[in-house]
Amino acid sequence: MAYAKVPAVSHGVARAGATAKVWLTSHSWVAREGLRSDARCASVAAVAAPEILWTPSDERIARATMTAFAEHAGRSGPYHDLWRWSVDDLDGFWRALWDFFDIQADGDATTVLASREMPGARWFPDVRLSFPEHIFRGRDDDALALQHASELRGLESWTWGELRDQTARIAAGLRRLGVGSGDRVAAYLPNAPTTLAAFLATASLGAVWSSAAPEFGARSVVDRFAQIEPKVLLAVDGYRYGGREFDRRRTVAGIRAELPSVEHVVTLSHLGGSGWPGELVAEHEPLRFERVAFDHPLWVVYSSGTTGLPKPIVHGQGGILLEHFKHMALHVDAQGGDRVFWFTTTGWMMWNFLVGVLLTPASIVLYDGNPMAPDPDVLWDLAERAGMTCFGTSASYIAGCMKAGVEPGRGRDLSALRSVGSTGSPLSPEGFEWVYEQVGSDTWLFSTSGGTDVCTAFVGGVPTLPVYRGELQGRALGCAVEAWDAEGRGLIGEVGELVITQPMPSMPIGFWGDEDGSRYRESYFEVYPGVWRHGDWIEITERGTAIIYGRSDSTINRGGVRMGTSEIYRAVLALDDVVDALVVDVPREGQENWMPLFVVLRDDAELTDELVATIRKRIREDVSPRHVPSDVVAIAEIPRTLSGKVLEVPVKRILMGHPPEQAASRESLANPEALDRFVELARTGVGDT
């Protein structure tokens, strides 16, 4: 394949007459009033221009799939121009992708976007296709498909022939259990190749997949799966984490008792190592693919808000197929011979994201276990053994490695490793520096930000652009990302709400059970009607790069596992001694976030060590071990609005150092004096280490 060079440059457009605001790494604001565009750009650059840590070589640019696609689309030039075309001409861009990746489908692909309305956009309405068909298309049975390791077992591998055989057997078994198109298969399974095969089998039937990690407590699992009424529950007997084995058979029985729709439970023997039972995999039939409508459900993933049950987000087979082809091939630049790893569990969208890498010629690496046990070197040792070319992880993991003094490049051969990906939360500038100091100066570090909501990244890696310290390289193709102020005006060089102004194929086709779409609209389109508001703070710089400053809502993201505060409250308020609670996730530069839980106790109760232990245990079992609070603090009352809503975001902002008068209007509070305790905590630095 011939490649054309795409220059490693990007240009943004400054908004004339705007107030320039720069968010420094200390989370303080610097404002320069009344600057016109030229002076403003120079001033902002002088204050905030970061160091370039990496620049792609001409050779690397030439071999990037991004370059090949730009040539295919007739769009050679700066990346920003390619991005601008991709969001201004949605029909042209997505049809060019369709042709570039040779999408196989029945029907007529002439109509790309039948309706542009958000929500409600309709993509490729006249075609039928299959996501897993493209995973297996043209594969050599003897070629490497994946490598996998866990705390239970060392590094092993599966060929494409083995993955195809296991997928075909599970598909035949599910068919015998009565699973057909549109039925839901719920999976309470570890990050293992057997789970991957079960997903591909489910999708091949046109059935709908949904997974939760084994460390999730029974209540969290039921809260998710009960909403989608699965026909089959695939469950694990147990798992090992941090050197300990956890038997989940009793938990599975409890989950099954609360899912009346389940007709069959099939148990994976993971601790014993014998795999799926014969009832599921004994018979082999040729692997067939049910081609379905473009917006036919592929899977249901869950993204929690601050109230109510987790949202069951439904993605279509076609939307995920196109988005993952685009992102894995163009933005991750996964190519033949590459071995792509991302540390994740089956309860995080990064598992689904990693599966998408199999659409490219690359293979993947799976790991199941504690990334810091028996020591924080375990994943870097795996990188050497597996010959990883891309090491994907979370910002909190990198912060943990920094704190533990890990030196990945010392005593290991990481010569195959060309890139490091980071997501889950903003990577600090010090985290950027650590990667280049400890992993390698010629490493392409791509920090990314996206969401479960679209199962991809909005901003992040661009293999043809330089890496600036503390910044994400650019907006993803096809993602019309902007920073908006409260009045809906676009911002350049200022922090605003992350919005998406044009539809994307991988936006949800809806929430399961949300028949009139009201819950979906309220979640993303209520603040700016017709425009997706994601719930992150973002700055788009004059260079076209991006900086993410964390959530603008109160979702808790710990180790990549997102939970709504309501799930934590349900667990804590079930205790007799606790009458009210508030939890926030406070960013701390270069460290793991501080997640304090504030509790109001009944009059005759005290916050003893025993009660703290009980609270932690309840959250660990009912929610997840990732969401056990950093500290438990007793307070007199929880601040609430006049309508009774808990002030989570304002409290978070106060604890981050924002002036309290800017964080919340006391006139809107039912009990404004309740904020005083948090102002005091911010001043005394509680939670700092």
Secondary structure, DSSP 8 states (H G I E B T S, - for coil): -------S-------TT--EEEE-TTS-EEEETT--HHHHHHHHHHHH---EEE---HHHHHH-HHHHHHHHTT--S-HHHHHHHHHH-HHHHHHHHHHHTT---EE----SEEE--TTT-EE-TTEEE-HHHHHHTT--TTSEEEEEEESSS--EEEEHHHHHHHHHHHHHHHHHTT--TT-EEEEE--SSHHHHHHHHHHHHTT-EEEEE-TTS-HHHHHHHHTTT--SEEEEESEEEETTEEEE-HHHHHHHHHT-TT--EEEEEB-SS--BS-HHHHS---------EETTSEEEEEEE--SSSS-EEEEEEHHHHHHHHHHIIIIIS---TT-EEEE---TTSHHHHHHHHGGGSS-EEEEEES-TTSS-TTHHHHHHHHHT-SEEEEEHHHHHHHHHHT--TTTTS--TT--EEEEESS---HHHHHHHHHHT-TT-EEEE-EEETTTTEEEEE--TTS-EETT-B-EE-TT--EEEE-TTS-EESSSEEEEEE-S--TTS-SEETT-TTSHHHHHHHSSSSTTSEEEEEEEEE-TTS-EEEEEESS--EEETTEEE-HHHHHHHHTTSTTEEEEEE--B--TTS--B-EEEEEE-TT----HHHHHHHHHHHHHHT-GGG--SEEEE-S---BBTT--B-HHHHHHHHTT--HHHH--GGGBS-GGGGHHHHHHHHHTTT--
